[in-house]
Amino acid sequence: MENLFNLPMVAKIATDDYVGFTFFVGCMAMMAASAFFFLSMNGFDRKWRASILVSGIITFIAAVHYWYMRDYWAANGESPTFFRYVDWVLTVPLMCVEFYLILKVAGAKKSLMWRLIFLSVIMLVTGYFGEAVYRDQAQIWGLISGIAYFVIVYDIWLGKAKKLAQEAGGAVLQAHKTLCWFVLVGWAIYPIGYMAGTPGWYEGIFGGLALDVVYNIGDAINKIGFGLVVYNLAVTATKSEEAAAA
Ligand SMILES: *C/C=C(C)/C=C/C=C(C)/C=C/C1=C(C)CCCC1(C)C
């Protein structure tokens, strides 16, 4: 599609295209969040900069994928499953890195980070198999993915990560707890989207929902929310350090 000026035409978004709308707004929200994290980063002490940088990288990677997904949806009217999972397989491991970075003050080891990354990749690759490759076995793949998800939940709520957070105490413990809630409740949005969009026993319950709307809401809450928790931690910790020095 081209016009008089040889510029590419912009696809129409119908007034009742809720999926297209959430892709559009999601894209803008991710861009705005990235600008916020990147621009605020240098105002903090060195030890927090990496965490805020990672928050910005997460929303930036998502912004780029949302740009493509928005277009893909507008052009084809179907779920951009491939872009979706490429985005997740980059951003979810980075969220695992965030857990490691904030627990480093309590002496978190890299092995904790790699374990979470490994589990998250298992969760996402098996999810992709069920959603895109072996759709008639979606229930089995979803179950395996769900088990990996629960191991992550266990690790951060009750395992080694929790002990480290308690040792760190104060603002770090508080931030860790909030991130744990994001993973338990915020990440639980995704299996709902999966059940809305794949065949299985659950079709009667979730079948009426639009998979992409559910995923897009999940992404906005989790990616931007996660970043803001880390940002808030940096603000709180910096304040109490300044108070202690005065
Ligand atoms: C920014 C993107 C995030 C935080 C994506 C998280 C995705 C999940 C927690 C997905 C989990 C899934 C299951 C637990 C079972 C069904 C398949 C998945 C991949 C949707």
The ligand as an SDF file (V2000), in Angstrom:
LIG
                    3D

 20 20  0  0  0  0  0  0  0  0999 V2000
    6.7700   -9.7380   30.2330 C   0  0  0  0  0  0  0  0  0  0  0  0
    6.3080  -11.0330   30.0840 C   0  0  0  0  0  0  0  0  0  0  0  0
    6.0280  -11.9160   31.0850 C   0  0  0  0  0  0  0  0  0  0  0  0
    6.2100  -11.5580   32.5270 C   0  0  0  0  0  0  0  0  0  0  0  0
    5.5420  -13.1930   30.6840 C   0  0  0  0  0  0  0  0  0  0  0  0
    5.2570  -14.2060   31.5150 C   0  0  0  0  0  0  0  0  0  0  0  0
    4.7090  -15.3960   31.0010 C   0  0  0  0  0  0  0  0  0  0  0  0
    4.2730  -16.4590   31.7530 C   0  0  0  0  0  0  0  0  0  0  0  0
    4.3820  -16.4690   33.2390 C   0  0  0  0  0  0  0  0  0  0  0  0
    3.6840  -17.5690   31.0480 C   0  0  0  0  0  0  0  0  0  0  0  0
    3.2620  -18.6960   31.6000 C   0  0  0  0  0  0  0  0  0  0  0  0
    2.5860  -19.8370   30.9660 C   0  0  0  0  0  0  0  0  0  0  0  0
    2.1290  -20.8230   31.8260 C   0  0  0  0  0  0  0  0  0  0  0  0
    2.3960  -20.8030   33.3000 C   0  0  0  0  0  0  0  0  0  0  0  0
    1.3220  -21.9990   31.3460 C   0  0  0  0  0  0  0  0  0  0  0  0
    0.7790  -21.8320   29.9650 C   0  0  0  0  0  0  0  0  0  0  0  0
    1.8070  -21.3040   29.0330 C   0  0  0  0  0  0  0  0  0  0  0  0
    2.3720  -19.9370   29.4490 C   0  0  0  0  0  0  0  0  0  0  0  0
    3.6870  -19.8090   28.7050 C   0  0  0  0  0  0  0  0  0  0  0  0
    1.4000  -18.8650   28.9700 C   0  0  0  0  0  0  0  0  0  0  0  0
  1  2  1  0
  2  3  2  0
  3  4  1  0
  3  5  1  0
  5  6  2  0
  6  7  1  0
  7  8  2  0
  8  9  1  0
  8 10  1  0
 10 11  2  0
 11 12  1  0
 12 13  2  0
 12 18  1  0
 13 14  1  0
 13 15  1  0
 15 16  1  0
 16 17  1  0
 17 18  1  0
 18 19  1  0
 18 20  1  0
M  END
$$$$
